[in-house]
Amino acid sequence: DFELSHDLQEMSEASMRDLRREQVNLIKLSLSTSFYPMIGLPDPENVRRRTEEAVFITKGAPQTFLHPTSAYSSCPSVVGASDVLIYSQLLETSKMWLMNTTKCPLLVIVLFCSNSIDCNASCTRLLIDNWLEVEVAKRDITLKMLYLTQILRHCLADRLSSLLSSPSGRFREEQPDTTHELPDPAAVDLLPAKLQQLVKDLQDMKTLDDQQLRQQLAAMMEQTVACCFRVPSRSKVLWELLYPSVRGLPQTSMTMKRCMQEARSMVGQDGEIDARSLQSRKGGIKVCSGLRFASLYDGEMVAGGFDSPLQHKISCTRCRESLLMSFEEYLQHVEDCKPREKEKREILEDKKEDGSEAKKSDENHVSRVLYRDVKKEDKAEEHTDKW
């Protein structure tokens, strides 16, 4: 069927022609949007491994390798920490192999292609599709990339929907009636300035012609941002998204236990997270479809393994003590930690009072010693005058 519907000679000639950089970037973007979430992330430990032992992390398999026929198999180090490999399939033999790979910028691809993006209030951590955590050092860069990718994504979606809605298959000048999910106007004031601008521009979406859209999409693929990633456990993902402070609840042991029960109920028998029920219970502010602001816990994570009875090393955020306990025991410690804070304050105040009294007594002692020395000197002078 493929040979009958396509001219193979014309296709072979087209594949041999030289492509401009803009065309290459658009092809990479097309492949990324088609195959996402089939992405391979380079393991940070690859720098300590031999070339043929380079490991890549995917959503379904934590340890995969580059197939020997891959262009990057002879030098996997060209795939840096800020890059990602798009692959067409996983070949399973004695190992799991990535087939037909293409290198793309990590942050651009996950922000442009993902269905769900959650970020913390400081905009330094992003949770992509409830499985991949990306960390960017600078807040301004994160906001800039969020704005750029979301605007171009909505522009491309509007253009495609307009093209598909035409009976003749050609693009129509009039735009279809597309509505974007926008946040409550009262919540917009709580967003950073760049996200407020994103909400405003989505409301007043300007149409781009084909040439402008191609140029901006190709330029977006040139944006390489230094970032690091990790694949957190399901328990940590659920706890971060359901943390009481994120949902506007008091941080008491009862609310924490309730969040733990909700988290356990969202994991199905196959071990996967129920994305629909989780989406409806997330906190933060919904900026647009798929993007939530301040829906991640913005502090030190202490409950990475709350579903395990094993003890972990936990640093209490109240008394600053290093503890070895399970998370259930930590919840009990949180309740007992409040009176400890009061006791410490009272002890510190007592120490301050004792210190001030001791300082006064020391000053009185010094003054008495000085007075006694002065008296001795006066008596010695009187004795010499008599002689």
Phi, psi and omega in degrees: 000319181296318181293327180287328184268354181227148176273107185294325179295316179295322179292320179293322177293321180293326181288341183266352182282155180285135181254144175285164181298323179297319180293322178297317180296322179292324176295317177299318180294321178296318178295321182295314180292334181281319188260350179301138010266032178278079182235146177245125183257130181292131178292132179301339181277004181296336180295338180262000182255163174286165186301315183284353181254012180297131185252143176233144185256129176240174182292322183267336183227123183284349182219105177231165184229158177282132178293144181303337178280354181289148179292338182262359185293327180283339180213074182291348181292345178291341176272098185279182181293338180263011181246167178215150178254124172273130180233158183267331179199162174255124178258121183255114171236241172287339176226173173265121185249139172274129183248142173054067186265151176222129182277134180219161176291133187296304188296320180297315185294313184291327179284326183278325188260344188287159177265339183216128178231123175241135179229160177274176185293332179273358176057039176248343178235137180233136174251117186258120175052033175061022179217337184240126179254125181242134181240128178242137187291321187253130181295319183298322180293319179299314180296321179297316181290323176298316180297311184298311184291322182289321178296311181292327178295316179290324176297316180293321179296319178295320180293318180292319179294324177292321180293318182285336181280350180281127181298325182280351182086002178256158182288134177259146182294321180285135183277146177290163181279088180254133179245137180257138178287115184241156183286170176296134181305328179291333181275344182297325181295340180275351182278156171298161186301321182293323178285329173297320177295324177297315179298317180295317182290330176290328176290320180253058185294126178265136180281142177247139175287173186299319182295315179297318181295318178297315181297316182289324177293320178293321178293327178297324180290349177274351184280106176252115184247132177292125181205167175230155184228163171206156178251098183286163176289160180299323181296321179291319178301311181296318182293320180298319182283337182252011182300136187305317183295329178292325182266008178077024180255154177293146183273069176255167181295328180293314180293325178295317179295324178295319177295323178296319179294319177298319181297317180295326181288342182273353178266120182283183180293333178278000179086000181269154180277136175283101188295324183293312180293326178291321181298323182285344183253004180290153176264203179077196183242129178279112182280310176205184182296117178094352183237124177235135179259138178060033176264000175252150177295130187260028180223195180290132182276123182244354188239043181296329182235050185293341181272008180246138177281356181291153179275143179232160175276115186236136175260118180291129181283353181259306182265356177062026178265146176271119188241152175241101185197165173282169183290328175299318178292328178294322178299320177293325178295325180299320179294319182281353186278338181296308178297332178296322178298317179296318179298318180295320178297317179297319179296318180296319178296319177297321179295321178296317179295316178297322179294320179293320178294319178296323179296319179295317180296323178295319179296319179295320179296317180296318180295323178294320179296317179296319179297320180294320179295320179296320179298318179297319179296320179296318179295321179295321179294319178297322180294318179292324179295322179296320179289000000 
